[in-house]
């Protein structure tokens, strides 16, 4: 295997570990039954969730997920 293959493999492992940590750091969506009971609040925090910590975690998770899929396909095809 070439040096590039080792670098991509290590990068793949780092992305896998980061995805696990990011998914575990995100809050669950408990709005299902809360919406039925009318306990959902329309607060400033809820309306601007994209700029909050949760929004940032979600965006980073999506980016790392795409990188995970691309690298896994490339590693499977023995591109390196």
N, CA, C and O atoms as a CHARMM CRD file, in Angstrom:
* protein
*
  320
    1    1 UNK  N      0.83700  -1.18700   0.00000 PROA 1      0.00000
    2    1 UNK  CA     0.00000   0.00000   0.00000 PROA 1      0.00000
    3    1 UNK  C      0.87900   1.24600   0.00000 PROA 1      0.00000
    4    1 UNK  O      1.97900   1.26100   0.55300 PROA 1      0.00000
    5    2 UNK  N      0.37100   2.26200  -0.62200 PROA 2      0.00000
    6    2 UNK  CA     1.13900   3.49700  -0.70700 PROA 2      0.00000
    7    2 UNK  C      0.92500   4.34800   0.54800 PROA 2      0.00000
    8    2 UNK  O      0.04900   4.08500   1.37100 PROA 2      0.00000
    9    3 UNK  N      1.74000   5.34900   0.65100 PROA 3      0.00000
   10    3 UNK  CA     1.64300   6.26600   1.78800 PROA 3      0.00000
   11    3 UNK  C      0.31200   7.00200   1.77600 PROA 3      0.00000
   12    3 UNK  O     -0.26900   7.25900   2.83100 PROA 3      0.00000
   13    4 UNK  N     -0.16700   7.33800   0.60200 PROA 4      0.00000
   14    4 UNK  CA    -1.45200   8.03000   0.49100 PROA 4      0.00000
   15    4 UNK  C     -2.59400   7.16400   1.03000 PROA 4      0.00000
   16    4 UNK  O     -3.53100   7.68100   1.63800 PROA 4      0.00000
   17    5 UNK  N     -2.51800   5.86400   0.81200 PROA 5      0.00000
   18    5 UNK  CA    -3.55000   4.95000   1.31300 PROA 5      0.00000
   19    5 UNK  C     -3.56300   4.94500   2.83900 PROA 5      0.00000
   20    5 UNK  O     -4.63000   4.91600   3.45400 PROA 5      0.00000
   21    6 UNK  N     -2.39000   4.97300   3.44500 PROA 6      0.00000
   22    6 UNK  CA    -2.32200   5.01700   4.91000 PROA 6      0.00000
   23    6 UNK  C     -2.88200   6.33300   5.44900 PROA 6      0.00000
   24    6 UNK  O     -3.58700   6.34900   6.45800 PROA 6      0.00000
   25    7 UNK  N     -2.56500   7.42000   4.77800 PROA 7      0.00000
   26    7 UNK  CA    -3.06300   8.73300   5.21400 PROA 7      0.00000
   27    7 UNK  C     -4.58300   8.78000   5.11600 PROA 7      0.00000
   28    7 UNK  O     -5.25500   9.25600   6.03100 PROA 7      0.00000
   29    8 UNK  N     -5.12300   8.28700   4.00700 PROA 8      0.00000
   30    8 UNK  CA    -6.57500   8.27700   3.83000 PROA 8      0.00000
   31    8 UNK  C     -7.22800   7.33300   4.84100 PROA 8      0.00000
   32    8 UNK  O     -8.30600   7.63000   5.35600 PROA 8      0.00000
   33    9 UNK  N     -6.59300   6.21500   5.12500 PROA 9      0.00000
   34    9 UNK  CA    -7.11600   5.28700   6.12600 PROA 9      0.00000
   35    9 UNK  C     -7.16400   5.89700   7.51700 PROA 9      0.00000
   36    9 UNK  O     -8.14100   5.71600   8.24400 PROA 9      0.00000
   37   10 UNK  N     -6.12100   6.61600   7.88700 PROA 10     0.00000
   38   10 UNK  CA    -6.09600   7.28900   9.19100 PROA 10     0.00000
   39   10 UNK  C     -7.14000   8.39500   9.23500 PROA 10     0.00000
   40   10 UNK  O     -7.81400   8.57700  10.24800 PROA 10     0.00000
   41   11 UNK  N     -7.27400   9.13400   8.13800 PROA 11     0.00000
   42   11 UNK  CA    -8.29700  10.17700   8.05700 PROA 11     0.00000
   43   11 UNK  C     -9.68900   9.57300   8.18400 PROA 11     0.00000
   44   11 UNK  O    -10.56500  10.16000   8.81900 PROA 11     0.00000
   45   12 UNK  N     -9.89700   8.41200   7.58900 PROA 12     0.00000
   46   12 UNK  CA   -11.17500   7.71900   7.67200 PROA 12     0.00000
   47   12 UNK  C    -11.49400   7.32600   9.11600 PROA 12     0.00000
   48   12 UNK  O    -12.63100   7.47600   9.56300 PROA 12     0.00000
   49   13 UNK  N    -10.51700   6.83700   9.82700 PROA 13     0.00000
   50   13 UNK  CA   -10.71300   6.44600  11.22900 PROA 13     0.00000
   51   13 UNK  C    -11.01600   7.66600  12.09300 PROA 13     0.00000
   52   13 UNK  O    -11.85700   7.59600  12.98800 PROA 13     0.00000
   53   14 UNK  N    -10.34200   8.77800  11.83400 PROA 14     0.00000
   54   14 UNK  CA   -10.60400  10.01200  12.58500 PROA 14     0.00000
   55   14 UNK  C    -12.02000  10.50400  12.32400 PROA 14     0.00000
   56   14 UNK  O    -12.70700  10.93700  13.24900 PROA 14     0.00000
   57   15 UNK  N    -12.45900  10.44100  11.07500 PROA 15     0.00000
   58   15 UNK  CA   -13.82400  10.86400  10.73900 PROA 15     0.00000
   59   15 UNK  C    -14.84100   9.95200  11.41800 PROA 15     0.00000
   60   15 UNK  O    -15.86700  10.42600  11.90500 PROA 15     0.00000
   61   16 UNK  N    -14.56900   8.66100  11.45500 PROA 16     0.00000
   62   16 UNK  CA   -15.48300   7.72400  12.12000 PROA 16     0.00000
   63   16 UNK  C    -15.62300   8.06300  13.59800 PROA 16     0.00000
   64   16 UNK  O    -16.73600   8.10900  14.12300 PROA 16     0.00000
   65   17 UNK  N    -14.50500   8.30000  14.26700 PROA 17     0.00000
   66   17 UNK  CA   -14.54200   8.63100  15.69000 PROA 17     0.00000
   67   17 UNK  C    -15.25600   9.96400  15.92600 PROA 17     0.00000
   68   17 UNK  O    -16.01800  10.10200  16.88200 PROA 17     0.00000
   69   18 UNK  N    -15.00700  10.94200  15.05500 PROA 18     0.00000
   70   18 UNK  CA   -15.65300  12.24400  15.20100 PROA 18     0.00000
   71   18 UNK  C    -17.16100  12.13300  14.99500 PROA 18     0.00000
   72   18 UNK  O    -17.92900  12.79400  15.69400 PROA 18     0.00000
   73   19 UNK  N    -17.59100  11.31100  14.05300 PROA 19     0.00000
   74   19 UNK  CA   -19.02400  11.11100  13.83400 PROA 19     0.00000
   75   19 UNK  C    -19.69700  10.49500  15.05400 PROA 19     0.00000
   76   19 UNK  O    -20.79600  10.90200  15.43100 PROA 19     0.00000
   77   20 UNK  N    -19.05100   9.53200  15.66300 PROA 20     0.00000
   78   20 UNK  CA   -19.60800   8.90700  16.86400 PROA 20     0.00000
   79   20 UNK  C    -19.77800   9.94300  17.97100 PROA 20     0.00000
   80   20 UNK  O    -20.82100   9.99900  18.62100 PROA 20     0.00000
   81   21 UNK  N    -18.75600  10.75800  18.18000 PROA 21     0.00000
   82   21 UNK  CA   -18.81500  11.77200  19.23200 PROA 21     0.00000
   83   21 UNK  C    -19.88400  12.81600  18.91800 PROA 21     0.00000
   84   21 UNK  O    -20.63400  13.21200  19.81000 PROA 21     0.00000
   85   22 UNK  N    -19.96600  13.26500  17.67700 PROA 22     0.00000
   86   22 UNK  CA   -20.95700  14.27700  17.30600 PROA 22     0.00000
   87   22 UNK  C    -22.38500  13.77000  17.44000 PROA 22     0.00000
   88   22 UNK  O    -23.26100  14.50000  17.90300 PROA 22     0.00000
   89   23 UNK  N    -22.62400  12.53900  17.04300 PROA 23     0.00000
   90   23 UNK  CA   -23.97900  11.99600  17.15500 PROA 23     0.00000
   91   23 UNK  C    -24.36900  11.84700  18.62200 PROA 23     0.00000
   92   23 UNK  O    -25.51300  12.11700  18.98700 PROA 23     0.00000
   93   24 UNK  N    -23.44200  11.42500  19.45600 PROA 24     0.00000
   94   24 UNK  CA   -23.75200  11.28600  20.87700 PROA 24     0.00000
   95   24 UNK  C    -23.90700  12.63800  21.57000 PROA 24     0.00000
   96   24 UNK  O    -24.58900  12.72800  22.59100 PROA 24     0.00000
   97   25 UNK  N    -23.28700  13.68800  21.03600 PROA 25     0.00000
   98   25 UNK  CA   -23.37600  15.01400  21.65000 PROA 25     0.00000
   99   25 UNK  C    -24.67500  15.73300  21.32200 PROA 25     0.00000
  100   25 UNK  O    -25.03300  16.70000  21.99600 PROA 25     0.00000
  101   26 UNK  N    -25.38200  15.27800  20.30300 PROA 26     0.00000
  102   26 UNK  CA   -26.61300  15.95400  19.90000 PROA 26     0.00000
  103   26 UNK  C    -27.75700  15.56100  20.81700 PROA 26     0.00000
  104   26 UNK  O    -27.80400  14.45500  21.35400 PROA 26     0.00000
  105   27 UNK  N    -28.68100  16.50300  20.97800 PROA 27     0.00000
  106   27 UNK  CA   -29.86200  16.25000  21.79600 PROA 27     0.00000
  107   27 UNK  C    -30.88200  15.46100  20.99600 PROA 27     0.00000
  108   27 UNK  O    -30.92700  15.53800  19.76800 PROA 27     0.00000
  109   28 UNK  N    -31.69900  14.70000  21.71100 PROA 28     0.00000
  110   28 UNK  CA   -32.76900  13.96300  21.05900 PROA 28     0.00000
  111   28 UNK  C    -33.91500  14.88200  20.69900 PROA 28     0.00000
  112   28 UNK  O    -34.04400  15.98200  21.23600 PROA 28     0.00000
  113   29 UNK  N    -34.73900  14.42000  19.79100 PROA 29     0.00000
  114   29 UNK  CA   -35.90000  15.21600  19.38600 PROA 29     0.00000
  115   29 UNK  C    -37.10900  14.71000  20.16600 PROA 29     0.00000
  116   29 UNK  O    -37.74300  13.72800  19.78000 PROA 29     0.00000
  117   30 UNK  N    -37.41600  15.38200  21.25200 PROA 30     0.00000
  118   30 UNK  CA   -38.51500  14.98200  22.11700 PROA 30     0.00000
  119   30 UNK  C    -39.77600  15.77700  21.82500 PROA 30     0.00000
  120   30 UNK  O    -40.61500  15.93600  22.71200 PROA 30     0.00000
  121   31 UNK  N    -39.93000  16.26800  20.63200 PROA 31     0.00000
  122   31 UNK  CA   -41.06500  17.10800  20.31400 PROA 31     0.00000
  123   31 UNK  C    -42.27600  16.30600  19.87400 PROA 31     0.00000
  124   31 UNK  O    -43.34600  16.88900  19.69900 PROA 31     0.00000
  125   32 UNK  N    -42.16100  15.01500  19.68900 PROA 32     0.00000
  126   32 UNK  CA   -43.26400  14.22000  19.18600 PROA 32     0.00000
  127   32 UNK  C    -44.51300  14.31500  20.04300 PROA 32     0.00000
  128   32 UNK  O    -45.54800  14.78600  19.57300 PROA 32     0.00000
  129   33 UNK  N    -44.43500  13.88000  21.28300 PROA 33     0.00000
  130   33 UNK  CA   -45.58600  13.94200  22.16800 PROA 33     0.00000
  131   33 UNK  C    -45.79200  15.33700  22.71900 PROA 33     0.00000
  132   33 UNK  O    -46.91100  15.69900  23.08200 PROA 33     0.00000
  133   34 UNK  N    -44.74300  16.12000  22.78600 PROA 34     0.00000
  134   34 UNK  CA   -44.88000  17.48800  23.27400 PROA 34     0.00000
  135   34 UNK  C    -45.72900  18.33700  22.34800 PROA 34     0.00000
  136   34 UNK  O    -46.42900  19.24300  22.80000 PROA 34     0.00000
  137   35 UNK  N    -45.67300  18.05100  21.06300 PROA 35     0.00000
  138   35 UNK  CA   -46.49500  18.80200  20.11100 PROA 35     0.00000
  139   35 UNK  C    -47.97000  18.47700  20.29800 PROA 35     0.00000
  140   35 UNK  O    -48.82500  19.34400  20.11500 PROA 35     0.00000
  141   36 UNK  N    -48.27000  17.25100  20.65600 PROA 36     0.00000
  142   36 UNK  CA   -49.65900  16.86400  20.88800 PROA 36     0.00000
  143   36 UNK  C    -50.20500  17.55800  22.13500 PROA 36     0.00000
  144   36 UNK  O    -51.35600  17.99400  22.15700 PROA 36     0.00000
  145   37 UNK  N    -49.38000  17.65600  23.15900 PROA 37     0.00000
  146   37 UNK  CA   -49.80300  18.25100  24.41800 PROA 37     0.00000
  147   37 UNK  C    -49.76300  19.77200  24.39000 PROA 37     0.00000
  148   37 UNK  O    -50.29500  20.42400  25.28900 PROA 37     0.00000
  149   38 UNK  N    -49.14400  20.33500  23.37700 PROA 38     0.00000
  150   38 UNK  CA   -49.07000  21.79100  23.28200 PROA 38     0.00000
  151   38 UNK  C    -47.97500  22.40000  24.12000 PROA 38     0.00000
  152   38 UNK  O    -48.05400  23.57300  24.48500 PROA 38     0.00000
  153   39 UNK  N    -46.94900  21.62400  24.43400 PROA 39     0.00000
  154   39 UNK  CA   -45.87300  22.14500  25.27500 PROA 39     0.00000
  155   39 UNK  C    -44.69000  22.66700  24.47900 PROA 39     0.00000
  156   39 UNK  O    -43.67700  23.03900  25.07200 PROA 39     0.00000
  157   40 UNK  N    -44.78300  22.70700  23.17500 PROA 40     0.00000
  158   40 UNK  CA   -43.70200  23.22800  22.34100 PROA 40     0.00000
  159   40 UNK  C    -43.69800  24.74800  22.45600 PROA 40     0.00000
  160   40 UNK  O    -44.73600  25.39600  22.31600 PROA 40     0.00000
  161   41 UNK  N    -42.54100  25.29800  22.70700 PROA 41     0.00000
  162   41 UNK  CA   -42.41700  26.74300  22.85100 PROA 41     0.00000
  163   41 UNK  C    -41.77500  27.34200  21.61500 PROA 41     0.00000
  164   41 UNK  O    -40.81700  26.78600  21.07900 PROA 41     0.00000
  165   42 UNK  N    -42.28800  28.45800  21.16500 PROA 42     0.00000
  166   42 UNK  CA   -41.67700  29.19700  20.06500 PROA 42     0.00000
  167   42 UNK  C    -40.80900  30.29200  20.65600 PROA 42     0.00000
  168   42 UNK  O    -41.22000  31.44900  20.73700 PROA 42     0.00000
  169   43 UNK  N    -39.63200  29.92800  21.06000 PROA 43     0.00000
  170   43 UNK  CA   -38.72500  30.88500  21.67500 PROA 43     0.00000
  171   43 UNK  C    -37.70600  31.35900  20.65600 PROA 43     0.00000
  172   43 UNK  O    -37.61100  30.82300  19.55200 PROA 43     0.00000
  173   44 UNK  N    -36.96000  32.35600  21.03700 PROA 44     0.00000
  174   44 UNK  CA   -35.88500  32.85900  20.18200 PROA 44     0.00000
  175   44 UNK  C    -34.88000  31.74700  19.92300 PROA 44     0.00000
  176   44 UNK  O    -34.38300  31.60400  18.80600 PROA 44     0.00000
  177   45 UNK  N    -34.58400  30.97100  20.93700 PROA 45     0.00000
  178   45 UNK  CA   -33.61100  29.88100  20.80700 PROA 45     0.00000
  179   45 UNK  C    -34.10600  28.83900  19.80500 PROA 45     0.00000
  180   45 UNK  O    -33.31700  28.33300  19.00700 PROA 45     0.00000
  181   46 UNK  N    -35.37800  28.51700  19.83200 PROA 46     0.00000
  182   46 UNK  CA   -35.92100  27.52900  18.91400 PROA 46     0.00000
  183   46 UNK  C    -35.97800  28.01800  17.48400 PROA 46     0.00000
  184   46 UNK  O    -35.77400  27.23800  16.55400 PROA 46     0.00000
  185   47 UNK  N    -36.25000  29.29800  17.29200 PROA 47     0.00000
  186   47 UNK  CA   -36.34800  29.84500  15.94300 PROA 47     0.00000
  187   47 UNK  C    -34.98800  29.98800  15.27800 PROA 47     0.00000
  188   47 UNK  O    -34.89400  29.89600  14.05400 PROA 47     0.00000
  189   48 UNK  N    -33.95000  30.20700  16.04100 PROA 48     0.00000
  190   48 UNK  CA   -32.59900  30.41000  15.50000 PROA 48     0.00000
  191   48 UNK  C    -31.70600  29.21100  15.77900 PROA 48     0.00000
  192   48 UNK  O    -30.53000  29.36800  16.10600 PROA 48     0.00000
  193   49 UNK  N    -32.25500  28.04200  15.65400 PROA 49     0.00000
  194   49 UNK  CA   -31.51400  26.83500  15.98000 PROA 49     0.00000
  195   49 UNK  C    -30.34200  26.58900  15.01800 PROA 49     0.00000
  196   49 UNK  O    -29.37600  25.92200  15.38800 PROA 49     0.00000
  197   50 UNK  N    -30.41400  27.10800  13.81400 PROA 50     0.00000
  198   50 UNK  CA   -29.33400  26.91400  12.85600 PROA 50     0.00000
  199   50 UNK  C    -28.04400  27.60200  13.26200 PROA 50     0.00000
  200   50 UNK  O    -26.95900  27.17900  12.86300 PROA 50     0.00000
  201   51 UNK  N    -28.15600  28.65000  14.04600 PROA 51     0.00000
  202   51 UNK  CA   -26.97400  29.37700  14.50800 PROA 51     0.00000
  203   51 UNK  C    -26.55500  28.97500  15.90500 PROA 51     0.00000
  204   51 UNK  O    -25.57600  29.50400  16.43200 PROA 51     0.00000
  205   52 UNK  N    -27.26800  28.06100  16.50700 PROA 52     0.00000
  206   52 UNK  CA   -26.96100  27.63200  17.86000 PROA 52     0.00000
  207   52 UNK  C    -25.95900  26.48300  17.84100 PROA 52     0.00000
  208   52 UNK  O    -25.48200  26.07600  16.78200 PROA 52     0.00000
  209   53 UNK  N    -25.65500  25.97700  19.00900 PROA 53     0.00000
  210   53 UNK  CA   -24.73100  24.85500  19.14700 PROA 53     0.00000
  211   53 UNK  C    -25.30000  23.62200  18.43900 PROA 53     0.00000
  212   53 UNK  O    -24.56900  22.90300  17.75800 PROA 53     0.00000
  213   54 UNK  N    -26.58300  23.38400  18.59800 PROA 54     0.00000
  214   54 UNK  CA   -27.21700  22.24200  17.94400 PROA 54     0.00000
  215   54 UNK  C    -27.17400  22.35800  16.42900 PROA 54     0.00000
  216   54 UNK  O    -26.93400  21.37000  15.73500 PROA 54     0.00000
  217   55 UNK  N    -27.40500  23.55200  15.91700 PROA 55     0.00000
  218   55 UNK  CA   -27.36100  23.75200  14.47800 PROA 55     0.00000
  219   55 UNK  C    -25.98200  23.50800  13.90800 PROA 55     0.00000
  220   55 UNK  O    -25.83500  22.91100  12.84200 PROA 55     0.00000
  221   56 UNK  N    -24.97600  23.97200  14.62200 PROA 56     0.00000
  222   56 UNK  CA   -23.59400  23.76800  14.17600 PROA 56     0.00000
  223   56 UNK  C    -23.23600  22.28700  14.22000 PROA 56     0.00000
  224   56 UNK  O    -22.59500  21.77400  13.30200 PROA 56     0.00000
  225   57 UNK  N    -23.65200  21.59400  15.29000 PROA 57     0.00000
  226   57 UNK  CA   -23.38200  20.15900  15.38400 PROA 57     0.00000
  227   57 UNK  C    -24.03900  19.39900  14.23500 PROA 57     0.00000
  228   57 UNK  O    -23.45800  18.46100  13.68900 PROA 57     0.00000
  229   58 UNK  N    -25.24600  19.80700  13.87500 PROA 58     0.00000
  230   58 UNK  CA   -25.95000  19.14500  12.78300 PROA 58     0.00000
  231   58 UNK  C    -25.23500  19.35600  11.44800 PROA 58     0.00000
  232   58 UNK  O    -25.08900  18.42200  10.66000 PROA 58     0.00000
  233   59 UNK  N    -24.79100  20.59100  11.19900 PROA 59     0.00000
  234   59 UNK  CA   -24.09300  20.88500   9.94000 PROA 59     0.00000
  235   59 UNK  C    -22.77400  20.12700   9.84400 PROA 59     0.00000
  236   59 UNK  O    -22.44100  19.58700   8.79000 PROA 59     0.00000
  237   60 UNK  N    -22.02600  20.08700  10.93700 PROA 60     0.00000
  238   60 UNK  CA   -20.74100  19.37200  10.94200 PROA 60     0.00000
  239   60 UNK  C    -20.98300  17.87500  10.76400 PROA 60     0.00000
  240   60 UNK  O    -20.20200  17.20000  10.09300 PROA 60     0.00000
  241   61 UNK  N    -22.04600  17.35400  11.35000 PROA 61     0.00000
  242   61 UNK  CA   -22.37300  15.93700  11.20700 PROA 61     0.00000
  243   61 UNK  C    -22.68600  15.59600   9.75500 PROA 61     0.00000
  244   61 UNK  O    -22.27100  14.54700   9.26100 PROA 61     0.00000
  245   62 UNK  N    -23.41000  16.46500   9.07300 PROA 62     0.00000
  246   62 UNK  CA   -23.73900  16.22000   7.66700 PROA 62     0.00000
  247   62 UNK  C    -22.47500  16.22300   6.80900 PROA 62     0.00000
  248   62 UNK  O    -22.30600  15.36000   5.94700 PROA 62     0.00000
  249   63 UNK  N    -21.59600  17.18300   7.04300 PROA 63     0.00000
  250   63 UNK  CA   -20.35000  17.26400   6.26300 PROA 63     0.00000
  251   63 UNK  C    -19.48100  16.02900   6.49800 PROA 63     0.00000
  252   63 UNK  O    -18.95700  15.44300   5.55100 PROA 63     0.00000
  253   64 UNK  N    -19.33100  15.64000   7.76300 PROA 64     0.00000
  254   64 UNK  CA   -18.51600  14.45800   8.06600 PROA 64     0.00000
  255   64 UNK  C    -19.15400  13.18000   7.52500 PROA 64     0.00000
  256   64 UNK  O    -18.44200  12.25200   7.14200 PROA 64     0.00000
  257   65 UNK  N    -20.47300  13.12100   7.48900 PROA 65     0.00000
  258   65 UNK  CA   -21.15200  11.95100   6.93000 PROA 65     0.00000
  259   65 UNK  C    -20.87900  11.81800   5.43900 PROA 65     0.00000
  260   65 UNK  O    -20.64700  10.71700   4.93900 PROA 65     0.00000
  261   66 UNK  N    -20.90600  12.93400   4.73500 PROA 66     0.00000
  262   66 UNK  CA   -20.61500  12.90400   3.29300 PROA 66     0.00000
  263   66 UNK  C    -19.16200  12.47900   3.06700 PROA 66     0.00000
  264   66 UNK  O    -18.88100  11.66400   2.18800 PROA 66     0.00000
  265   67 UNK  N    -18.24300  13.02900   3.85800 PROA 67     0.00000
  266   67 UNK  CA   -16.83500  12.61900   3.74200 PROA 67     0.00000
  267   67 UNK  C    -16.66000  11.13600   4.05300 PROA 67     0.00000
  268   67 UNK  O    -15.87100  10.44900   3.40500 PROA 67     0.00000
  269   68 UNK  N    -17.39200  10.65200   5.03600 PROA 68     0.00000
  270   68 UNK  CA   -17.33500   9.24000   5.41100 PROA 68     0.00000
  271   68 UNK  C    -17.74100   8.34800   4.23100 PROA 68     0.00000
  272   68 UNK  O    -17.06500   7.36600   3.92300 PROA 68     0.00000
  273   69 UNK  N    -18.84100   8.70000   3.58300 PROA 69     0.00000
  274   69 UNK  CA   -19.32600   7.89800   2.45800 PROA 69     0.00000
  275   69 UNK  C    -18.34400   7.95500   1.28700 PROA 69     0.00000
  276   69 UNK  O    -18.03300   6.93000   0.68000 PROA 69     0.00000
  277   70 UNK  N    -17.86000   9.15100   0.97600 PROA 70     0.00000
  278   70 UNK  CA   -16.93000   9.29300  -0.15000 PROA 70     0.00000
  279   70 UNK  C    -15.64300   8.52100   0.10600 PROA 70     0.00000
  280   70 UNK  O    -15.16400   7.80700  -0.77600 PROA 70     0.00000
  281   71 UNK  N    -15.08100   8.65400   1.29500 PROA 71     0.00000
  282   71 UNK  CA   -13.84300   7.94000   1.60100 PROA 71     0.00000
  283   71 UNK  C    -14.05200   6.43100   1.64900 PROA 71     0.00000
  284   71 UNK  O    -13.17400   5.67300   1.23700 PROA 71     0.00000
  285   72 UNK  N    -15.19200   5.99100   2.14200 PROA 72     0.00000
  286   72 UNK  CA   -15.43000   4.54700   2.18900 PROA 72     0.00000
  287   72 UNK  C    -15.54300   3.95700   0.78500 PROA 72     0.00000
  288   72 UNK  O    -15.06800   2.85000   0.53300 PROA 72     0.00000
  289   73 UNK  N    -16.17200   4.69800  -0.12900 PROA 73     0.00000
  290   73 UNK  CA   -16.26200   4.22000  -1.51800 PROA 73     0.00000
  291   73 UNK  C    -14.88100   4.20700  -2.15900 PROA 73     0.00000
  292   73 UNK  O    -14.51300   3.24500  -2.83400 PROA 73     0.00000
  293   74 UNK  N    -14.11800   5.27400  -1.94700 PROA 74     0.00000
  294   74 UNK  CA   -12.76900   5.32100  -2.52500 PROA 74     0.00000
  295   74 UNK  C    -11.86000   4.23900  -1.97500 PROA 74     0.00000
  296   74 UNK  O    -11.08000   3.63800  -2.71400 PROA 74     0.00000
  297   75 UNK  N    -11.95900   3.99400  -0.68700 PROA 75     0.00000
  298   75 UNK  CA   -11.12600   2.93700  -0.09800 PROA 75     0.00000
  299   75 UNK  C    -11.55600   1.56000  -0.56800 PROA 75     0.00000
  300   75 UNK  O    -10.71700   0.67200  -0.72100 PROA 75     0.00000
  301   76 UNK  N    -12.85300   1.36500  -0.80100 PROA 76     0.00000
  302   76 UNK  CA   -13.34100   0.07300  -1.27500 PROA 76     0.00000
  303   76 UNK  C    -12.91300  -0.18000  -2.71300 PROA 76     0.00000
  304   76 UNK  O    -12.64900  -1.32100  -3.09100 PROA 76     0.00000
  305   77 UNK  N    -12.84500   0.86200  -3.50500 PROA 77     0.00000
  306   77 UNK  CA   -12.46300   0.70500  -4.90800 PROA 77     0.00000
  307   77 UNK  C    -10.94200   0.61900  -5.09100 PROA 77     0.00000
  308   77 UNK  O    -10.46300   0.48800  -6.21700 PROA 77     0.00000
  309   78 UNK  N    -10.19000   0.69200  -4.00700 PROA 78     0.00000
  310   78 UNK  CA    -8.73000   0.64600  -4.04400 PROA 78     0.00000
  311   78 UNK  C     -8.15700   1.74300  -4.93400 PROA 78     0.00000
  312   78 UNK  O     -7.27800   1.50000  -5.76100 PROA 78     0.00000
  313   79 UNK  N     -8.66900   2.94000  -4.74800 PROA 79     0.00000
  314   79 UNK  CA    -8.21200   4.06300  -5.55500 PROA 79     0.00000
  315   79 UNK  C     -6.79500   4.51100  -5.16500 PROA 79     0.00000
  316   79 UNK  O     -6.12800   5.21300  -5.92600 PROA 79     0.00000
  317   80 UNK  N     -6.35500   4.10700  -4.00200 PROA 80     0.00000
  318   80 UNK  CA    -5.04400   4.58800  -3.53400 PROA 80     0.00000
  319   80 UNK  C     -4.04900   3.46200  -3.50800 PROA 80     0.00000
  320   80 UNK  O     -2.89100   3.66900  -3.14300 PROA 80     0.00000
